[in-house]
Amino acid sequence: MSETLIGAIWAQTPEGVIGADGQMPWHVPEDLTHFKETTAGSPVIMGRKTWESLPEQFRPLPKRINIVITRDADRATELQSAGAMTASSLEEAIELGSAQASGPDPMVWIMGGGAIYAEAVEKDLIDIASVTTIETPAPGDTYAPQLNADKWEQAEPAPEWETSQTGLRYRFNTYRRRGLKKSRGSKVAAILMIVLGSFLFLASAAGNRATEERSGDTAYLVTGVVLNVLLLLIVIWGIVILVRKPRRR
């Protein structure tokens, strides 16, 4: 199973507005479908106000483990009775969600609100940002965090604008934290390093045994030892890549 990645998902205007009075100041059904399809089967993390902004009939969000951040013990008991898991901090929520995530490419998604997004980006706690840009001048009081170009890159070419059934234009963008390895590709590379390095190491060792009559050739022996050490280091490095966890500051 791949390493669990932490993502944040939100919709915003070109000016960065994500909410007004605790609600999204637009209606784009296609974005709601995108949110549902992206987060389905994964734990989702939210603040208490985001939980309370959800229609009661959709709390907790179905097919997802809902983790709500609150420091109020009494409120935590109420949330647990309503079907949510609780955490007292974002870091604790991420740890809890990571333990619950499953599947070949496990993900945990942060879904708001504004202060939670800002903390996640500022502390480098997320790997992926799924951002829907909605072309509307809607005013608001809550803004998305800035994804600085020195830390973030677009994971794929910018998609074309699409038009919602409500008339608003929108597009989906995915951003990846710079330096984040594609877990599947890195694991394949690590396995190849281990297999090929081991094969060449064993072949070299067998060759050395087959030519023991050249034991008096110091240069030949030194070359063989150096080659074996290098091959062994390749195997060790492959193992390190395979077992190490992504770094988060």
N, C-alpha and C positions, 0 to 999 in steps of 0.2 A: 504494500500500500504506500502511496506517495505521502510526502510530508503535508500536514494540514496547512493550508494557506488561509490568511485572514483578509477578507475583502470588506469594502464599504460600498454601499449602493445608495444613490440619491438622484433626484431630478432637480434641475436648476434652470433659471433663465440665463441668457448670455451675460447678465450683470451679476450672476451668482446668487440670486434670491432662491431660497428653498422652502420658505414658509412665511405665512402671515397669520398672526393670532392662533398659532398652533395647528394650522391647516395648510394644505397646498393650495395656492391661489389659482388653480387651473384644473381642468379635467381632461386627461388624455388617456382613454381606455387602453391604448396600445402600450403605454408605459406601465400601467398596472399589470398587464399580461406579461410584459418583460420582467417585471419585479417577481411575479409569481413563478415564472419558469426558471429564472436565475437562482432564486433562493430555495426552491422546493427541495425537500430532503436534507437541507442543511440547518444547523442551529442558527438562529438570528438573535442579535443582541440589540437592545434598545434601552433608552432611558424611561423613567416612569411616565413622563409627560407624553412621550411618543406612544406608549402603551395605552394611556388614557385617551389619546386622540383617535385610536382605532374604534370603528363601530363595535358595539358590545357583542354582536353576533359573530364577529370575526376574532374575538379574543378567547383563547390564544390563536394565532394564525395557524391554520391547519397544515399538516404534513411538514411541520417544522418544530424543532424544540425552541421555545420562546424563553429567552433569558433577559430579565429586566433588572436594571441597575437601580438599587435604592439603598440608602443607609438607615432607613427607618425600619426598625425591627417589627413593629406592628403592621406596617404597610407590607413588609416582606411576607408576613404570615397570610395576609389577605391575597396577595398575588399568587402565592403557592396554592391557596385554596381555589383560585380561579384557573389553575392549570399551568402557571408559569414557573420557571426556575428563577432564582434570584441570586444576585451577587452584589457586594458592597462597593466594588470598584470595576473599572473597565478591564484592568489587568486580570482580576479574578474572573470576570465574565468570559474573557478570551480563553483563559485556562480551562474553565468549565466547559465552554463550547468545544474546544479542541479535543477534550476527552470524550465528548459525545459524537463528534463528527465521524462519518463512516463513508465507505465507498472507495473506488479506485483513486479518485482525486478529491479527497475530503476538503471541504471549505467551511468556514464560519463567516457569516455576513453581519456587518454592523449596519443598522438601518435608522439611526438617528437617536436623538435630535442633534441640533446644531452644535451644542457644547460637546457631545460625545464624538461627533465627526472631527471637530477641531482638536480634541485631545488625542484621538487616534492618529491623526496626521502629524501633529506636533511631536509626538513621542515615537514616531516611526513604528507604530504597532500594526500597520496594515501593509499588505503586499500588492493588492489589487484594488482599483477604484473603478466601479461601473457607474458612469455618469450619463444621464439622459439630459440633453440640452433642449429646452423647450423655447421656441421663439415667441416670446410674449413680453410686453413691457410691464407685466404685473408687479406692483410694489410689494414689499414685504418687510419683515423685521428680523428674519433669520437668514443667515448667509452660509454658503458652502465654504469649506476651507480651501485655501490656495494650494494647488499642486505645483510646487516650484519645479522648473525645468531641470535644475541641477540634480534633483532627486527622482523625478518622475519622467517617464516617456510613454508615448502612445503605443499600445501593444500591437496595433494594426493600423493601416491607413484610415484616415478619417472617412466615415461612411457618408453617403449622400443624404441630404435632407429628405424626410418623408412627411406626408401630410396626414394628420389624424382625421378621423371621421368627424371630429368637432371643428375642423378647419385649421387648427394650430399646426405649425411645422415643428418637427422634432428629429433628433438623431441620437443614436446610442454610441457612446465612446467608451473604450476600455483603456485604462492606464495601468502601467506596471512600474513598480518601484525599481529604479536603476540598480543593477547588480544582482537582481533576483534571478536565480537560475531556473530554467524550465526543468522541473523536477524529473520528468520522465526522460528527457534528453540527457541530463547529467547522470542519471542512474544507468542508462544504457552505456554511456561512455565509460563509467566506472567499471561496469561488468566486463566490457571489452578489455579495459586495461588489466583487470585481474586475470582474465582467461588467457589473453595473449602473453602477458608478462610471465604468468606461471608456465605456460607451454615453452616459451623461449628459454626461461630459466632452467627448466628440466632438460631441454634439448642441449643447452650449453653445458650443463653439469655432466650429461651423458657423454658429450664430446670430449670433455676434459678427461674423463675416466678412460675413454678409448685411446687417448694419446698420451698416456702416462710415460711412454718411452721418451717423450720430449721434456721430461721433468728438469733436465739440465738447462733448458732455454728459459732464462729468467724473464726476459721481455715477454715471451709467450705466456708464461704463468701469470705475470702481472696483468697483462691484457685480459686474460680469462677471468681473473678475480674482479677486476674493475667492471667488466661486462656483467658478471653475475650480480654484483652489488647494485648496479644501475637497474637491472631487470627486477631485482628484489624491491628496490625503492618504488618502481612503477606499480608493482603489486600492492605495496603498502599504501601508496597514495590513492589507488583505486578504492581500497577498503575504507580509507578516511573519507573520501567523497561519498561513498555509499552510506556510511553510518552517521555522518555529521548532520546537525540540524541547521537550517538557515539562520543567519545572525540577524537579530533585531536589536537596535539600540534602545 
